[in-house]
């Protein structure tokens, strides 16, 4: 399974995937637009850490964006809490997610 390590780490870290529009999972022919240009695109929630995560691989760029769900989602503070990080490969992304999601609750504050 493509991106298996990413999905496994999200599950291990207690994050639930709330939206998965990954092109590789598309029921369409694998050469369709999403499968080629957006093979990984999902939104996950990690309630223990008060985080919303967007995990993407779009147009060749691997990225994780996080936001603080303890803040009202329609506030400026929520927008300002967003952090984006880009990775060179899936291994780097997986290590980052594992470090972030599997840390102690005390460190998450």
N, C-alpha and C positions, 0 to 999 in steps of 0.2 A: 504494500500500500504506500502510495506516495505521501510524504510528509507524516509518516507513521509516528516518528519520534516526537514531532510537535504535538500531535493529538494526544499521545501517551503522557507527555509532560503536563499538558493542560488538565487531563483527568487526574493524574497523580497529585497535582497541586491543588485540587479541589475546585477548579474552574469549570463552569458549565458553559457549553457552547450554545449561545442563544440564536445565532444566525450563521449559516454556512452557505456561502455563494461561491464556493471554490469551483473553478472550471474543471479541475481534474475529476470531480465527482459528477459532472454534468451527464445527464442521460443522453445528451446529443452526441453526435459524431465527434471524436476527440480533436478534430482539426477546427472545431468551431472557434469563434472569436474569444470567448471566455476561457476556454481550455488553453489557448495559446498565449493570451496576454494577461490573464488573471487566474493562474492555476490555484492560488491559495488566497482566500478572502473570507475571514470569519470574525465574528464578534463573540467574545467570551466574558463571563462575569466571574469574579473571584470575591464572593461576599465577605469572606474572612479578612481579606486585605482591603476591602472597599475599593476594588478596582474594576474598571471596564477595560477590556483589551481588544484592540483591532490587530489581528495577525494577518499580514498580507504578503503576497509575492505577486506584484503587479509590474508588468513591462520590465521584468528582469531585476527589480529591486525588492529585496526582502526587508520588511519593516514591522516593528511592533510599536503601536501607539497605546498609551495608557491614559486613563482619566480617573479622578477621585469620585467614586459614587456616593461618598458621604456628603457631597455638596449638591445643591439643587441643580439638576441637569440643564436648566434654562438660565443659569446665572453666569456672570462674567468669571466668577471664581472657578467654576467647573471648566470653562474654556481655558482659563489660565493654568489649570492643573494638568492639562494634556502635555505629555512628553512623548516625543518620537525618537526612535532609535533605528538606524539602518544597519544591516549586516551584510557581510561578504558572502556568507554561505549558510546553509541550514544548520550546520553544527554550531556556529556562533549563536544563531537565533535560539536553538534548543538550550544551549548552556545559559544564556541570559534568562530565558523563561524559567528554567529549573531553579536558578539562583533566586529569582524574584518570587516565584510561587511557592517554593518549598522552604522558605526561611521561617524563622520563629515569628509568632504573632507580635511579640514585643518589638522586634526590629521593623515591623511594618508601619509602626506609628510614626 
